[in-house]
């Protein structure tokens, strides 16, 4: 499919059918992830693909427990909505997130993106240099992975909620202590349709030359 269309329609898909995802399709997505840019071309990531039924079920149980805690706290505060449509969109999203939490272990494949736990701040005679977090070098790989999945009709959802049970997740999957989980991506054939997600207008979040300088001609023609 056309790249721009894929970018616009790669939304979080959290409900999956029982149809399988093949190893070849997973490798197809991993090859795309591997071509992502990274700081200094260090390619700091590692991938962990969980296919075993029993392990997926255990990962699912950990994710559900993590999401239960997350839901009780952060999601207990309802945001302000600009329109009734925004409120409906929020309700659909939270319902889908709850569904994913309850069925996480049933996803045909679960892919973890791992990064080393290292001090990523270089220093010189003038002191430390803030060049941003190491995670900034793994999320392009995650997005490439999800775009490649979209290309073959597979739904995905980027989540970090599992980090609430991080140590248990690492123990379950024998992840070394010098690596952390930067993202978890379930994969499956979506029961819904891909489409353009509801987002804030570009003009509402774009500034030109200096912060606070806005333009109204940044929206595409309808």
N, C-alpha and C positions, 0 to 999 in steps of 0.2 A: 504494500500500500504506500501511498505518498507519505513522506516523512512528516510534513507539517500536519496532515490529518491524524497521523499516529500520535504526535505530540499532543494535539488538542483533545484527543479522545482516550488517552491513557489515564483513566480515572481509577480510583480504588474500587476493586471488585471484590466483595466480601462474601458472596454466596456462590457456592460451586455445586455442579452436578456430580454424579457418580462416574462420569466419563474419565478415562485415564489420561494422564500426562506421561509421555514417553521419555526415556532417558535421552534420546536423540534431541527432543525438544528442549530439555533442560540444558544440554550441552550447547545447543544453538544460542540460548540466552546467555550462557556463561561466556561464550566467545565474544558476544557483544559487550558484556560487562568488562571483559579483559582489555578491551580497546579504549576504555575510558581514560581521560587525562588524570594525572595526579601530580602533586607537588614534587618537583625534581625528578619526575618520572620514576619515583620510588616504588609505585604499585604496592602499597603497604598491605593490601587486603589478602585474606584467605577466604575460601568458600567452604561451607559445610552443608551438603545436601542430605536431608533426612528423608529416606524412602521407606525404611522398615516400619511395618504396621504398628508394632508394639512401641517403638520409640516415638513415632508420630503421636500416638495416643498419650504418651507421657508428656511430651512437649505440649500437647493440647491441654492437659490437665494443669500444667504449670502456667500456661498462658491464661487459662480461664481464672485461676486463682489471682494472678497478677491483675487481670482486667477487673475482677470484682472489687479489688481494693482501689484501683484507679477510678472506676465508675462511682464509687461511694464518695470520693473526694472531689476531684477536678470536675467531673461531669454533673455534680450536684448543683453547681452554680450555672444557672441559665443565662446565656449572653443576651445582650440587647439586640433586637432584630430591626433591620431597616424597613422590611416589608413583610407581609404575611407569607409571601413566597419563600423568603429567607427562613422564616420559622419552620415552614413545612420541610424545607431542604435539611435543616438541622435535625428535625425529628426523624427523617428518613435515614440520615447518616448515623445517628446514634442507635437506631434500631438495627441497621446493618452491622455496626460495630459490635453490638450485643450478640447478634447472630454468629458473627465470626468467632467471638470468644467462646460461645457454646459449642462450636463445631470446628475449632481450629485444628484439632488432631485428625480430622477427617479429610483435610486438604490432601490431594494426591502427592504433593511434594512440599517440603518446607525448606527454604534456603536461608542459611545464616551467613551474614557478612561479618567477618572478624578483622580486627585491626590490633596491632601490638600496643601494649601499654608502655609508652616511652615518654620521656621528656622531649617535647617537640619544639622547645623554645631555644634557639641558638643565642649565644652571647658573644660580645666582643669587649674591647676595652671600655666602651661607653655603657655597657650593661646588657641586659636581656633585650631581645628583639621579638616583638609580638608578630608572628607571621600567620596567626590563625590556628585553629585546632586541626589535629591530624584527621579528624572525621571528615573535614572538608575534602579530603582526597579519596574518600570511599563512596560518598553519596552520588557522584557522577557515575560510578560503576553500578550502583543500585538502579539509577534511572535508566541507564543503557539496558540493563537486564529486563526491566519492566517494559521498555519500549519493544525489545525483541520478543517478549512474550505476547504483547499486543499484536505484533506482526503475524503471529501464528494462532491468534484467537484464544490465547490463554489469559485469564484474569489474574491479577496480583494485587497485593496491598502492602505498602511499606508500614511497618510498625516497630516501635521501640518499647512498647509496654512490657514485653517479656523481661526487660532489664530489672524490673521490680523484683523478680526472682532470679537474678543474674547468677549468683553462686550455685544455686540448684541446677540451673540450666547448663552451666559449664560442667558440673559434676556428672550430670546425666549423659552428656555427649562427649565426655573425656576431653574437653577443651582446656589446653594448658593455661596456667594462671597468668602467663605473660601476654595472653590475648583476651580481648573483650569483644562482646557482641555489639556491633554498631547498628545493625538492622536485622530484622527477621522478615522474610517475604514468603507468605504462603502462595501456592500456585494451584489453579484449577480451571476447569471449563466453566465460565460464568453462566448462571441461570438468567441473569439480566442482560441488557444490551449495553455495549460500549457507547459512549456519547460525551458531549462537551459538558463538563461539570459546572455548576453554578459558582462563579467567582466574583470578587469585587471588580468593578471596571478598571481598566488600565489607567485611565485618567485620574482615578481616586488615589492611586498609590505611586504615581510617577511625578518626579520633580525634575526641573530642567535648569542646569547650570548651578543653581543654589537651592538648598532645601527650602521649600515653601513656594517656589515658583512653579505654578501649574499651567497646563494647557488643556484645552477641551477638544483638540482635534486629533487625539490619539486613539480613538475608537475606530474599528474597521467599519466600512460602509455596510449597511444592512442589505 
